Amino acid sequence: MGTFVFILGLAFGSFFNVCIYRIPRGESIVFPPSHCTHCNNRLKFYDMIPVLSYIFLRGRCRYCKEKISIKYPIIELLTGFSFLLIYLRYGISLNFFKYTVLTGFMIVIGFIDFYTTDVYTSSIIAGMIFGSIFIIINIFLGHNFMDCIFGAMFGFAVIGLIILISKGGMGAGDAEIAGLIGIFLGLKLTVTALSLSIIIGGLTGIILVMLKKKSMKDYFAFGPFMSIGAYIAILYGNEIANWYLSKFML
Ligand SMILES: [Zn+2]
């Protein structure tokens, strides 16, 4: 089952590559079918096997020999391992589906933000629709669903507040991402995810400034750090929150 989840992750990673490439260009993610972005030749199914095609083709297009970016197989592998770890943690359960869906959105939104420093509202809306579906499922199952609504409101409000206070340190897109995380993770895990992303993002910023890769005035995308924070919260959020509460609150 783990192998199956991993391979499914690779296949989704391949789809996420299409999303990451096309969404910022305003192209449809379903049409036209996959093609070489250099020579426009339509790719055959055997050109699109995640990771393996890249290895067999030695990282070049079969038709025009243009170099294919290493980021494609890397994002496929990243997705495969991300899905596998969620499976190992939650088995096949409602949480497994909820967290792999969120992870998918976090990979696509995080990488697009990393490459373009933009967050596309279309991807946030798509995520919110999936989040709402999980809320409806929870209502049907008689589970607590208000937590997800509080989580979304908290995420949106707290990053919104930081935007107001810091006057442009973060963008409106960051508040949208935080709201999206909230609707999937609920209040406690959202607090954990955002705290982690601020800590990891802050440390990375300090290191980049010290290494003189960035100056204090440079803009750097916060979205990828929210993706990392959300993913850590998915795997270990409860333990981290309980540890923090027992250490500092009691
Ligand atoms: Zn080509």
Residues whose N, C-alpha, C, O or C-beta is under 5 A from the ligand:
A	BS01	ZN	C36 H38 C39 C61 Y63 C64 K65 E66
